[in-house]
């Protein structure tokens, strides 16, 4: 039995329209994580007892973030943070819009369309490749721990106002994606130009098949052996798939064909 693995990567999360507009198909906009805020940055901080120049840790509640997802749809993308409304719309710094927003725990994911050439350049040269959401929220005071991180309060009742392009996002993963991991390119949808990765895959498959050939065959019919080999191969391949997905998060699929 001959087996081979084919892998498909998304060439890029970016696409340029005929008009020159930049479309980012997938970007982390925010996340249910713990982030640092000065007391003076926190809504109603003084009333809640937060001291202005002390750094506090606030946890974006995942349920509140999921509930707020739709409020980000259609919101403007700005070159800097500024609250906006229909009566106060800063056209000079409005460079795009957000769409297709959904919550994929722990991340708020969305698509971006950037219209302005200077903003596109800032993304492409890396000077403003991060994104930062502007939103209203309420703080529930009270300390706790999530995923080993201590926090001093929870953000709830979230409602998004805008998304800003920034150099350093508060949420570390809120970076506009580029293309494949460095050094990896596609020939087409099913083959990698990077032969080192392909050779690595072939070597692993060969090792699996060699291991299967050592299974004792006494008193086992050929049909039963084929079934056992296929089961062992499938289990090992699934472990390989998971390992490669973690190493190369841009992998969209790995298929086994035989």
Secondary structure, DSSP 8 states (H G I E B T S, - for coil): ---EEEEEE-SBSEEE-TTS-EEEEEEEEEESSEEEEEGGGSTTHHHHT--TTSEEEEEE-HHHHHHHGGGGTT-EEESS----BTTB--GGGEEEEEEEEEEETTEEEEEEEE--HHHHHHHHTTTT-EEEEEEEEEEEEEEEEETTEEEEEEEEEEEEEEEEEESS-SSTT-B---BSSTT--EEETTEES-HHHHHHHHHHHHHHHHHHHTS--TT--HHHHHHHHHHHHHHHHHHHHHHHHHH-TTEEEEEEE-
